[in-house]
Amino acid sequence: MRSRLLFTIAAVSLVLAGCSSPPDAIVSASEPNDKETHAPVASTSTSVSATSSVEAAAVSPTLKASGQDWADSKIQAWLDNSGIKSVKGFYPPNNLMISWSGSEPGHLEIVLDNSYRFNQDGMLQSYERPTDELRIMGLVMFESIGEQSPELESVTFATENGKYSGTYSRARTGADPNDRDAWAEEKYVQWLDSMNDTYESFCGATIKKLATYRSCIPTDPHAYIDSVESPDFGELVVTLAPGNWQDNTYDTKSLPGVNFVSGNMMLKINSKAHGNEQVEKLTVIVEGSDETSTEFKNPPTE
């Protein structure tokens, strides 16, 4: 898959397993489901020495995805994948982790020492805030252990005093993968949540509706998604409405808007979806036009 200009901080490459399902369902993209992130529950965390290694514990089918043993296993997996023995071996501010817990199934809460200071490495943009940095920390953890942790729903980083927090989530809706309408809606919700991850601070608003994003960047073709359809398992067909995006900043001869949307939308959805929840094929069309672009997770060989 060729590289494209992408509105994203980082990408996750996950393994896909295929199967089949009934065809033909369409979901309107104008009113996506609102979702709430899970706040940290620092008061229920069990403190663990930051200078010692967490006891190794692989999650077995009998170990529920919550509680201290589960939380310990997620931290240990991250340490193992990073080649370090203690959270003190992480680069700042990850090395400020002092405790972690799993009070709700699939939701990991990590507490940072109150000495946390925003953007100490100077890498973030001027409009970004502590929530963005802490959310990125959750994304980094997902990039490390997400593929081996299908039960992991979200990671929240928060300071011990509760002053700062940020959550990265898979944004699942619990859709039945055999229900084409519900599955298409879940992919749309995951995409919109990923857009919020990137643009919430830039736009100065939580992006839970497409109209919010359109008012922020009116020339982006993503802001004109009219419907999302799933004709078969692993496939999405996205229809764009005509609008101010055409022949504008993100619709050029070198990168047509439909190409931009097909590549970027698949990337953002698949950075959250796990395994066979991912999109294999995404086609973008423009209402009343023959413009189209199709992106494959695994391009067919010629």
C-alpha positions in Angstrom: 0.0 0.0 0.0 1.6 3.3 -1.0 2.2 6.0 1.5 -0.3 8.8 1.7 -0.5 12.1 3.5 -2.2 11.1 6.8 -4.0 13.0 9.5 -2.7 10.8 12.3 -0.1 10.6 15.1 0.7 6.9 14.7 -0.5 3.7 13.1 -1.0 0.2 14.3 -0.6 -2.8 12.1 -2.8 -5.6 13.3 -3.4 -9.2 12.1 -6.6 -10.0 10.2 -8.5 -13.3 10.1 -11.3 -13.5 7.5 -14.8 -15.0 7.4 -18.0 -14.4 5.6 -21.3 -12.7 6.4 -24.7 -11.7 4.9 -24.6 -8.6 2.6 -26.1 -5.2 2.2 -26.6 -2.8 5.1 -26.3 1.0 5.2 -25.9 3.3 8.2 -26.3 7.0 8.1 -23.1 8.9 9.1 -24.9 12.1 10.1 -25.6 11.1 13.7 -23.0 8.7 15.1 -23.5 7.3 18.6 -22.0 9.4 21.3 -19.5 7.7 23.5 -18.0 8.5 26.9 -14.4 7.7 27.9 -13.7 5.9 31.1 -12.3 8.2 33.8 -9.3 6.9 35.9 -10.1 5.3 39.2 -7.0 6.1 41.1 -8.5 5.5 44.5 -9.0 1.7 43.7 -5.5 1.2 42.3 -3.2 -1.2 44.1 0.2 0.4 44.4 3.1 -1.6 42.9 6.8 -0.7 43.4 8.0 1.1 40.3 11.5 -0.1 40.9 10.7 -3.8 40.7 9.4 -6.0 37.9 5.8 -6.9 37.8 5.3 -10.6 38.3 4.9 -12.2 34.9 1.4 -13.4 34.2 0.0 -14.3 30.8 -3.8 -13.8 30.5 -5.4 -17.3 30.3 -8.9 -17.9 29.1 -10.0 -18.3 32.8 -8.6 -15.0 33.9 -11.2 -12.3 33.5 -10.1 -9.0 31.9 -10.2 -7.0 35.1 -8.7 -6.9 38.6 -5.1 -6.5 39.7 -3.8 -9.7 38.2 -5.0 -8.7 34.8 -3.7 -5.2 35.1 -0.3 -6.6 36.2 -0.2 -8.9 33.2 -0.8 -6.0 30.8 2.0 -3.9 32.3 4.3 -7.0 32.3 3.5 -7.6 28.6 4.4 -4.0 27.9 7.7 -4.3 29.8 8.5 -7.6 28.0 7.8 -6.1 24.5 9.9 -3.0 25.4 12.9 -5.1 26.6 13.0 -3.6 30.1 12.5 -5.0 33.6 10.8 -2.0 35.3 8.6 0.9 34.5 11.5 3.1 35.5 13.2 2.0 32.3 10.6 3.8 30.1 11.3 7.2 28.7 9.6 10.1 30.5 6.8 10.6 31.3 6.0 6.8 31.2 8.6 6.3 33.9 6.4 8.2 36.3 3.9 5.3 36.5 3.3 4.4 40.2 0.3 2.1 40.1 -2.3 0.5 37.8 -5.6 -1.3 38.1 -8.4 -2.9 36.1 -11.6 -1.9 37.9 -13.8 -2.6 34.9 -13.4 -5.4 32.3 -11.0 -4.4 29.5 -10.3 -1.0 31.0 -6.8 -0.3 32.3 -6.2 2.7 34.6 -2.6 3.8 35.1 -1.6 6.4 37.7 1.3 8.8 37.3 3.2 10.6 39.9 2.1 14.2 40.5 5.6 15.4 39.3 4.3 14.9 35.7 4.8 18.0 33.6 3.3 18.5 30.1 5.4 18.3 27.0 8.8 18.0 28.7 10.4 16.8 25.4 8.9 19.7 23.4 7.5 17.3 20.8 3.8 18.3 20.9 2.1 21.1 19.0 1.3 24.4 20.6 -2.5 23.7 20.6 -2.1 20.3 22.3 -2.8 19.8 26.0 -2.0 17.3 28.7 -5.0 15.2 27.6 -3.4 14.7 24.2 -0.1 13.6 25.6 -1.7 11.2 28.1 -3.9 9.8 25.3 -0.8 9.3 23.1 0.8 7.4 25.9 -2.3 5.1 25.8 -1.9 4.7 22.1 1.8 3.8 22.5 0.8 1.1 24.9 -1.9 -0.2 22.5 0.7 -0.3 19.7 2.9 -2.5 21.9 0.3 -5.0 23.4 -2.9 -4.4 21.5 -2.6 -7.2 19.1 -2.0 -9.8 21.8 -4.7 -8.3 24.0 -8.1 -8.5 22.2 -9.9 -8.0 25.5 -8.2 -4.6 26.1 -10.8 -1.8 25.6 -9.1 1.3 26.8 -6.0 2.6 28.6 -6.3 5.7 30.8 -3.3 7.6 32.2 -4.0 10.1 35.0 -2.0 11.9 37.6 -2.4 10.7 41.2 -4.1 14.0 42.2 -6.6 13.7 39.3 -5.5 17.0 37.7 -4.7 15.5 34.3 -6.0 12.4 32.5 -6.3 11.1 29.0 -7.8 7.9 27.5 -7.1 5.9 24.4 -10.0 3.5 23.5 -10.9 1.0 20.8 -14.3 2.7 20.7 -16.1 -0.6 20.2 -19.9 -0.5 20.2 -20.4 -4.2 20.8 -21.6 -4.8 17.2 -22.5 -8.3 16.1 -19.9 -8.9 13.3 -22.7 -10.7 11.3 -25.0 -7.7 11.4 -23.8 -5.6 8.5 -25.6 -2.5 9.6 -24.3 -2.6 13.2 -20.7 -3.5 12.0 -20.7 -0.5 9.6 -21.8 1.8 12.4 -19.1 0.5 14.7 -16.4 1.2 12.0 -17.8 4.7 11.6 -17.8 5.3 15.4 -14.2 4.1 15.6 -13.1 6.3 12.8 -14.8 9.4 14.4 -13.3 8.6 17.7 -9.9 8.4 16.1 -10.5 11.8 14.5 -11.4 13.2 17.9 -8.1 11.8 19.3 -6.3 13.8 16.7 -8.3 17.0 16.4 -10.1 17.6 19.7 -7.6 20.2 20.9 -7.0 21.6 17.5 -10.7 22.2 16.9 -11.4 23.2 20.5 -14.3 20.8 20.7 -15.1 17.2 21.3 -15.8 15.6 17.9 -18.8 13.3 18.4 -20.7 14.5 15.3 -19.4 15.1 11.8 -20.8 18.6 11.8 -18.4 19.6 14.5 -15.4 18.5 12.4 -16.8 20.1 9.3 -17.1 23.5 11.1 -13.4 23.1 12.1 -11.9 22.0 8.7 -14.6 22.7 6.0 -12.2 21.8 3.1 -11.5 18.2 4.3 -13.4 15.6 2.3 -13.7 13.4 5.5 -16.1 16.1 6.8 -18.6 15.3 4.0 -19.2 11.6 4.6 -22.8 11.0 3.8 -23.2 7.2 4.5 -21.2 4.1 5.3 -22.3 0.7 3.9 -21.0 -2.8 4.6 -21.9 -5.0 1.6 -19.9 -8.0 2.9 -17.7 -9.0 5.9 -14.6 -6.8 6.2 -15.8 -4.3 3.5 -17.0 -0.7 3.7 -18.4 1.6 1.0 -18.2 5.2 2.0 -20.2 7.8 0.1 -19.1 11.5 0.1 -21.5 14.3 -0.5 -20.4 17.0 -2.9 -19.2 20.2 -1.2 -16.5 22.7 -0.4 -13.8 20.0 -0.3 -13.9 19.5 -4.0 -10.9 21.0 -5.9 -9.7 22.4 -2.7 -6.8 21.9 -0.2 -7.3 18.1 0.2 -8.5 17.3 -3.3 -5.7 17.8 -5.8 -4.4 16.2 -8.9 -1.5 14.6 -7.0 -3.8 13.4 -4.2 -7.5 13.3 -5.1 -9.9 13.6 -2.1 -11.3 10.1 -2.6 -7.8 8.6 -2.4 -7.1 10.6 0.7 -10.2 9.4 2.5 -9.9 5.7 1.5 -6.4 5.4 2.8 -6.7 7.6 5.9 -10.1 6.2 7.0 -8.9 2.6 6.8 -5.8 3.5 8.7 -7.7 5.2 11.5 -10.3 2.4 11.8 -7.8 -0.3 11.9 -5.6 1.4 14.4 -8.5 0.8 16.9 -10.1 -2.4 15.6 -8.6 -5.7 16.5 -7.9 -8.7 14.3 -11.0 -9.8 12.3 -12.8 -6.6 13.5 -10.7 -4.7 11.0 -11.6 -3.4 7.6 -10.1 -5.4 4.7 -11.5 -3.3 1.8 -12.7 0.3 1.8 -14.2 2.0 -1.2 -15.0 5.7 -1.4 -17.4 7.1 -3.9 -18.8 10.6 -4.5 -22.5 11.1 -4.8 -23.5 11.9 -8.4 -20.0 11.3 -9.7 -17.9 8.5 -11.1 -15.0 9.4 -8.8 -13.9 6.4 -6.7 -10.9 5.0 -4.8 -10.5 1.6 -3.2 -8.0 0.7 -0.4 -7.1 -2.8 0.6 -5.6 -3.8 3.9 -3.7 -6.5 2.1 -3.5 -5.5 -1.6 -4.3 -8.3 -4.0 -1.3 -9.7 -5.8 -1.2 -9.4 -9.6 
